[in-house]
Amino acid sequence: MRSVNGVPGLVAERAGEVTAVASFEIADDRVTRIWVVRNPEKLRPWALDG
């Protein structure tokens, strides 16, 4: 688990490349919203953050 845009999230990698980023909005210990990005152009910041 990593911080994604300041909230809990996951960074998925395959063969060393970031393939997706997901973040989770949580309220009262429950996930209320899931945000997923798979656009390679928008994944670059997380690839460099690793």
PDB file of N, CA, C and O in Angstrom:
ATOM      1  N   MET A   1       0.868  -1.174   0.000  1.00  0.00           N
ATOM      2  CA  MET A   1       0.000   0.000   0.000  1.00  0.00           C
ATOM      3  C   MET A   1       0.904   1.223   0.000  1.00  0.00           C
ATOM      4  O   MET A   1       1.891   1.287   0.734  1.00  0.00           O
ATOM      5  N   ARG A   2       0.548   2.192  -0.838  1.00  0.00           N
ATOM      6  CA  ARG A   2       1.272   3.461  -0.929  1.00  0.00           C
ATOM      7  C   ARG A   2       0.291   4.608  -0.894  1.00  0.00           C
ATOM      8  O   ARG A   2      -0.915   4.420  -1.057  1.00  0.00           O
ATOM      9  N   SER A   3       0.814   5.790  -0.681  1.00  0.00           N
ATOM     10  CA  SER A   3      -0.013   6.975  -0.771  1.00  0.00           C
ATOM     11  C   SER A   3      -0.150   7.366  -2.236  1.00  0.00           C
ATOM     12  O   SER A   3       0.845   7.485  -2.951  1.00  0.00           O
ATOM     13  N   VAL A   4      -1.372   7.563  -2.672  1.00  0.00           N
ATOM     14  CA  VAL A   4      -1.664   7.991  -4.040  1.00  0.00           C
ATOM     15  C   VAL A   4      -2.512   9.255  -3.925  1.00  0.00           C
ATOM     16  O   VAL A   4      -3.652   9.213  -3.464  1.00  0.00           O
ATOM     17  N   ASN A   5      -1.947  10.363  -4.345  1.00  0.00           N
ATOM     18  CA  ASN A   5      -2.635  11.659  -4.211  1.00  0.00           C
ATOM     19  C   ASN A   5      -3.073  11.923  -2.775  1.00  0.00           C
ATOM     20  O   ASN A   5      -4.125  12.518  -2.540  1.00  0.00           O
ATOM     21  N   GLY A   6      -2.271  11.482  -1.826  1.00  0.00           N
ATOM     22  CA  GLY A   6      -2.537  11.756  -0.420  1.00  0.00           C
ATOM     23  C   GLY A   6      -3.523  10.818   0.261  1.00  0.00           C
ATOM     24  O   GLY A   6      -3.876  11.033   1.421  1.00  0.00           O
ATOM     25  N   VAL A   7      -3.972   9.784  -0.438  1.00  0.00           N
ATOM     26  CA  VAL A   7      -4.887   8.813   0.164  1.00  0.00           C
ATOM     27  C   VAL A   7      -4.319   7.411  -0.027  1.00  0.00           C
ATOM     28  O   VAL A   7      -3.419   7.227  -0.846  1.00  0.00           O
ATOM     29  N   PRO A   8      -4.826   6.407   0.714  1.00  0.00           N
ATOM     30  CA  PRO A   8      -4.317   5.046   0.541  1.00  0.00           C
ATOM     31  C   PRO A   8      -4.499   4.572  -0.894  1.00  0.00           C
ATOM     32  O   PRO A   8      -5.514   4.858  -1.530  1.00  0.00           O
ATOM     33  N   GLY A   9      -3.501   3.842  -1.397  1.00  0.00           N
ATOM     34  CA  GLY A   9      -3.614   3.367  -2.770  1.00  0.00           C
ATOM     35  C   GLY A   9      -2.681   2.218  -3.071  1.00  0.00           C
ATOM     36  O   GLY A   9      -1.892   1.788  -2.229  1.00  0.00           O
ATOM     37  N   LEU A  10      -2.792   1.736  -4.285  1.00  0.00           N
ATOM     38  CA  LEU A  10      -1.962   0.639  -4.783  1.00  0.00           C
ATOM     39  C   LEU A  10      -1.356   1.052  -6.115  1.00  0.00           C
ATOM     40  O   LEU A  10      -1.992   1.733  -6.920  1.00  0.00           O
ATOM     41  N   VAL A  11      -0.118   0.631  -6.332  1.00  0.00           N
ATOM     42  CA  VAL A  11       0.545   0.847  -7.607  1.00  0.00           C
ATOM     43  C   VAL A  11       0.865  -0.533  -8.173  1.00  0.00           C
ATOM     44  O   VAL A  11       1.664  -1.274  -7.601  1.00  0.00           O
ATOM     45  N   ALA A  12       0.239  -0.874  -9.297  1.00  0.00           N
ATOM     46  CA  ALA A  12       0.441  -2.191  -9.909  1.00  0.00           C
ATOM     47  C   ALA A  12       1.577  -2.102 -10.927  1.00  0.00           C
ATOM     48  O   ALA A  12       1.628  -1.192 -11.755  1.00  0.00           O
ATOM     49  N   GLU A  13       2.486  -3.076 -10.840  1.00  0.00           N
ATOM     50  CA  GLU A  13       3.603  -3.134 -11.773  1.00  0.00           C
ATOM     51  C   GLU A  13       3.649  -4.501 -12.446  1.00  0.00           C
ATOM     52  O   GLU A  13       3.256  -5.518 -11.874  1.00  0.00           O
ATOM     53  N   ARG A  14       4.149  -4.486 -13.689  1.00  0.00           N
ATOM     54  CA  ARG A  14       4.358  -5.732 -14.425  1.00  0.00           C
ATOM     55  C   ARG A  14       5.672  -5.589 -15.175  1.00  0.00           C
ATOM     56  O   ARG A  14       5.859  -4.649 -15.948  1.00  0.00           O
ATOM     57  N   ALA A  15       6.558  -6.507 -14.947  1.00  0.00           N
ATOM     58  CA  ALA A  15       7.883  -6.479 -15.582  1.00  0.00           C
ATOM     59  C   ALA A  15       8.585  -5.146 -15.337  1.00  0.00           C
ATOM     60  O   ALA A  15       9.258  -4.615 -16.220  1.00  0.00           O
ATOM     61  N   GLY A  16       8.417  -4.616 -14.127  1.00  0.00           N
ATOM     62  CA  GLY A  16       9.094  -3.387 -13.749  1.00  0.00           C
ATOM     63  C   GLY A  16       8.466  -2.103 -14.241  1.00  0.00           C
ATOM     64  O   GLY A  16       9.018  -1.029 -14.002  1.00  0.00           O
ATOM     65  N   GLU A  17       7.325  -2.172 -14.923  1.00  0.00           N
ATOM     66  CA  GLU A  17       6.641  -0.981 -15.407  1.00  0.00           C
ATOM     67  C   GLU A  17       5.304  -0.818 -14.701  1.00  0.00           C
ATOM     68  O   GLU A  17       4.585  -1.793 -14.480  1.00  0.00           O
ATOM     69  N   VAL A  18       4.977   0.413 -14.351  1.00  0.00           N
ATOM     70  CA  VAL A  18       3.697   0.698 -13.706  1.00  0.00           C
ATOM     71  C   VAL A  18       2.592   0.507 -14.744  1.00  0.00           C
ATOM     72  O   VAL A  18       2.642   1.087 -15.829  1.00  0.00           O
ATOM     73  N   THR A  19       1.593  -0.314 -14.401  1.00  0.00           N
ATOM     74  CA  THR A  19       0.491  -0.591 -15.329  1.00  0.00           C
ATOM     75  C   THR A  19      -0.827   0.021 -14.877  1.00  0.00           C
ATOM     76  O   THR A  19      -1.717   0.246 -15.698  1.00  0.00           O
ATOM     77  N   ALA A  20      -0.965   0.295 -13.583  1.00  0.00           N
ATOM     78  CA  ALA A  20      -2.196   0.891 -13.069  1.00  0.00           C
ATOM     79  C   ALA A  20      -1.940   1.468 -11.682  1.00  0.00           C
ATOM     80  O   ALA A  20      -1.062   1.010 -10.951  1.00  0.00           O
ATOM     81  N   VAL A  21      -2.719   2.471 -11.345  1.00  0.00           N
ATOM     82  CA  VAL A  21      -2.671   3.072 -10.023  1.00  0.00           C
ATOM     83  C   VAL A  21      -4.109   3.155  -9.523  1.00  0.00           C
ATOM     84  O   VAL A  21      -5.001   3.584 -10.254  1.00  0.00           O
ATOM     85  N   ALA A  22      -4.330   2.749  -8.286  1.00  0.00           N
ATOM     86  CA  ALA A  22      -5.667   2.815  -7.692  1.00  0.00           C
ATOM     87  C   ALA A  22      -5.572   3.534  -6.355  1.00  0.00           C
ATOM     88  O   ALA A  22      -4.623   3.327  -5.598  1.00  0.00           O
ATOM     89  N   SER A  23      -6.550   4.375  -6.068  1.00  0.00           N
ATOM     90  CA  SER A  23      -6.623   5.001  -4.755  1.00  0.00           C
ATOM     91  C   SER A  23      -8.012   4.754  -4.188  1.00  0.00           C
ATOM     92  O   SER A  23      -8.970   4.498  -4.918  1.00  0.00           O
ATOM     93  N   PHE A  24      -8.092   4.839  -2.875  1.00  0.00           N
ATOM     94  CA  PHE A  24      -9.320   4.466  -2.182  1.00  0.00           C
ATOM     95  C   PHE A  24      -9.741   5.572  -1.227  1.00  0.00           C
ATOM     96  O   PHE A  24      -8.954   6.018  -0.392  1.00  0.00           O
ATOM     97  N   GLU A  25     -10.981   6.008  -1.355  1.00  0.00           N
ATOM     98  CA  GLU A  25     -11.557   6.942  -0.398  1.00  0.00           C
ATOM     99  C   GLU A  25     -12.208   6.096   0.691  1.00  0.00           C
ATOM    100  O   GLU A  25     -12.995   5.194   0.404  1.00  0.00           O
ATOM    101  N   ILE A  26     -11.874   6.393   1.928  1.00  0.00           N
ATOM    102  CA  ILE A  26     -12.347   5.570   3.043  1.00  0.00           C
ATOM    103  C   ILE A  26     -13.109   6.438   4.037  1.00  0.00           C
ATOM    104  O   ILE A  26     -12.659   7.528   4.392  1.00  0.00           O
ATOM    105  N   ALA A  27     -14.256   5.955   4.481  1.00  0.00           N
ATOM    106  CA  ALA A  27     -15.058   6.620   5.502  1.00  0.00           C
ATOM    107  C   ALA A  27     -15.621   5.552   6.430  1.00  0.00           C
ATOM    108  O   ALA A  27     -16.166   4.548   5.971  1.00  0.00           O
ATOM    109  N   ASP A  28     -15.491   5.767   7.712  1.00  0.00           N
ATOM    110  CA  ASP A  28     -16.004   4.813   8.707  1.00  0.00           C
ATOM    111  C   ASP A  28     -15.481   3.405   8.458  1.00  0.00           C
ATOM    112  O   ASP A  28     -16.233   2.432   8.516  1.00  0.00           O
ATOM    113  N   ASP A  29     -14.175   3.304   8.178  1.00  0.00           N
ATOM    114  CA  ASP A  29     -13.505   2.012   7.949  1.00  0.00           C
ATOM    115  C   ASP A  29     -14.052   1.234   6.750  1.00  0.00           C
ATOM    116  O   ASP A  29     -13.908   0.013   6.681  1.00  0.00           O
ATOM    117  N   ARG A  30     -14.678   1.939   5.808  1.00  0.00           N
ATOM    118  CA  ARG A  30     -15.199   1.293   4.600  1.00  0.00           C
ATOM    119  C   ARG A  30     -14.725   2.045   3.371  1.00  0.00           C
ATOM    120  O   ARG A  30     -14.616   3.271   3.388  1.00  0.00           O
ATOM    121  N   VAL A  31     -14.445   1.314   2.312  1.00  0.00           N
ATOM    122  CA  VAL A  31     -14.089   1.946   1.044  1.00  0.00           C
ATOM    123  C   VAL A  31     -15.370   2.514   0.443  1.00  0.00           C
ATOM    124  O   VAL A  31     -16.335   1.782   0.218  1.00  0.00           O
ATOM    125  N   THR A  32     -15.378   3.814   0.184  1.00  0.00           N
ATOM    126  CA  THR A  32     -16.565   4.452  -0.375  1.00  0.00           C
ATOM    127  C   THR A  32     -16.393   4.823  -1.844  1.00  0.00           C
ATOM    128  O   THR A  32     -17.374   5.048  -2.554  1.00  0.00           O
ATOM    129  N   ARG A  33     -15.137   4.887  -2.297  1.00  0.00           N
ATOM    130  CA  ARG A  33     -14.884   5.226  -3.698  1.00  0.00           C
ATOM    131  C   ARG A  33     -13.531   4.652  -4.102  1.00  0.00           C
ATOM    132  O   ARG A  33     -12.575   4.686  -3.328  1.00  0.00           O
ATOM    133  N   ILE A  34     -13.463   4.132  -5.309  1.00  0.00           N
ATOM    134  CA  ILE A  34     -12.210   3.614  -5.869  1.00  0.00           C
ATOM    135  C   ILE A  34     -11.931   4.397  -7.147  1.00  0.00           C
ATOM    136  O   ILE A  34     -12.805   4.553  -7.999  1.00  0.00           O
ATOM    137  N   TRP A  35     -10.713   4.881  -7.263  1.00  0.00           N
ATOM    138  CA  TRP A  35     -10.274   5.649  -8.426  1.00  0.00           C
ATOM    139  C   TRP A  35      -9.121   4.889  -9.055  1.00  0.00           C
ATOM    140  O   TRP A  35      -8.141   4.590  -8.373  1.00  0.00           O
ATOM    141  N   VAL A  36      -9.215   4.566 -10.355  1.00  0.00           N
ATOM    142  CA  VAL A  36      -8.182   3.774 -11.037  1.00  0.00           C
ATOM    143  C   VAL A  36      -7.735   4.505 -12.296  1.00  0.00           C
ATOM    144  O   VAL A  36      -8.551   5.041 -13.046  1.00  0.00           O
ATOM    145  N   VAL A  37      -6.411   4.515 -12.514  1.00  0.00           N
ATOM    146  CA  VAL A  37      -5.839   5.096 -13.729  1.00  0.00           C
ATOM    147  C   VAL A  37      -5.011   4.030 -14.418  1.00  0.00           C
ATOM    148  O   VAL A  37      -4.177   3.377 -13.790  1.00  0.00           O
ATOM    149  N   ARG A  38      -5.247   3.853 -15.725  1.00  0.00           N
ATOM    150  CA  ARG A  38      -4.454   2.908 -16.515  1.00  0.00           C
ATOM    151  C   ARG A  38      -3.806   3.600 -17.709  1.00  0.00           C
ATOM    152  O   ARG A  38      -3.092   2.951 -18.474  1.00  0.00           O
ATOM    153  N   ASN A  39      -4.031   4.881 -17.885  1.00  0.00           N
ATOM    154  CA  ASN A  39      -3.452   5.649 -18.975  1.00  0.00           C
ATOM    155  C   ASN A  39      -1.938   5.773 -18.756  1.00  0.00           C
ATOM    156  O   ASN A  39      -1.518   6.388 -17.776  1.00  0.00           O
ATOM    157  N   PRO A  40      -1.118   5.210 -19.633  1.00  0.00           N
ATOM    158  CA  PRO A  40       0.335   5.230 -19.435  1.00  0.00           C
ATOM    159  C   PRO A  40       0.916   6.631 -19.262  1.00  0.00           C
ATOM    160  O   PRO A  40       1.864   6.809 -18.497  1.00  0.00           O
ATOM    161  N   GLU A  41       0.375   7.617 -19.949  1.00  0.00           N
ATOM    162  CA  GLU A  41       0.887   8.986 -19.833  1.00  0.00           C
ATOM    163  C   GLU A  41       0.669   9.549 -18.431  1.00  0.00           C
ATOM    164  O   GLU A  41       1.484  10.336 -17.948  1.00  0.00           O
ATOM    165  N   LYS A  42      -0.404   9.161 -17.784  1.00  0.00           N
ATOM    166  CA  LYS A  42      -0.704   9.673 -16.453  1.00  0.00           C
ATOM    167  C   LYS A  42      -0.043   8.862 -15.347  1.00  0.00           C
ATOM    168  O   LYS A  42      -0.094   9.258 -14.183  1.00  0.00           O
ATOM    169  N   LEU A  43       0.574   7.737 -15.685  1.00  0.00           N
ATOM    170  CA  LEU A  43       1.207   6.879 -14.678  1.00  0.00           C
ATOM    171  C   LEU A  43       2.661   7.248 -14.420  1.00  0.00           C
ATOM    172  O   LEU A  43       3.250   6.752 -13.460  1.00  0.00           O
ATOM    173  N   ARG A  44       3.247   8.088 -15.230  1.00  0.00           N
ATOM    174  CA  ARG A  44       4.659   8.427 -15.084  1.00  0.00           C
ATOM    175  C   ARG A  44       5.048   8.931 -13.708  1.00  0.00           C
ATOM    176  O   ARG A  44       6.102   8.533 -13.212  1.00  0.00           O
ATOM    177  N   PRO A  45       4.253   9.795 -13.051  1.00  0.00           N
ATOM    178  CA  PRO A  45       4.673  10.264 -11.726  1.00  0.00           C
ATOM    179  C   PRO A  45       4.870   9.126 -10.726  1.00  0.00           C
ATOM    180  O   PRO A  45       5.758   9.208  -9.877  1.00  0.00           O
ATOM    181  N   TRP A  46       4.068   8.073 -10.805  1.00  0.00           N
ATOM    182  CA  TRP A  46       4.204   6.961  -9.868  1.00  0.00           C
ATOM    183  C   TRP A  46       5.380   6.063 -10.233  1.00  0.00           C
ATOM    184  O   TRP A  46       5.990   5.456  -9.353  1.00  0.00           O
ATOM    185  N   ALA A  47       5.696   5.974 -11.493  1.00  0.00           N
ATOM    186  CA  ALA A  47       6.845   5.177 -11.922  1.00  0.00           C
ATOM    187  C   ALA A  47       8.117   5.806 -11.387  1.00  0.00           C
ATOM    188  O   ALA A  47       9.041   5.088 -11.004  1.00  0.00           O
ATOM    189  N   LEU A  48       8.187   7.131 -11.351  1.00  0.00           N
ATOM    190  CA  LEU A  48       9.365   7.834 -10.875  1.00  0.00           C
ATOM    191  C   LEU A  48       9.420   7.877  -9.356  1.00  0.00           C
ATOM    192  O   LEU A  48      10.496   8.022  -8.775  1.00  0.00           O
ATOM    193  N   ASP A  49       8.249   7.750  -8.702  1.00  0.00           N
ATOM    194  CA  ASP A  49       8.143   7.848  -7.246  1.00  0.00           C
ATOM    195  C   ASP A  49       8.680   6.617  -6.549  1.00  0.00           C
ATOM    196  O   ASP A  49       9.186   6.714  -5.431  1.00  0.00           O
ATOM    197  N   GLY A  50       8.579   5.450  -7.192  1.00  0.00           N
ATOM    198  CA  GLY A  50       8.867   4.157  -6.649  1.00  0.00           C
ATOM    199  C   GLY A  50      10.024   4.020  -5.812  1.00  0.00           C
ATOM    200  O   GLY A  50      10.307   2.925  -5.325  1.00  0.00           O
TER     201      GLY A  50
END
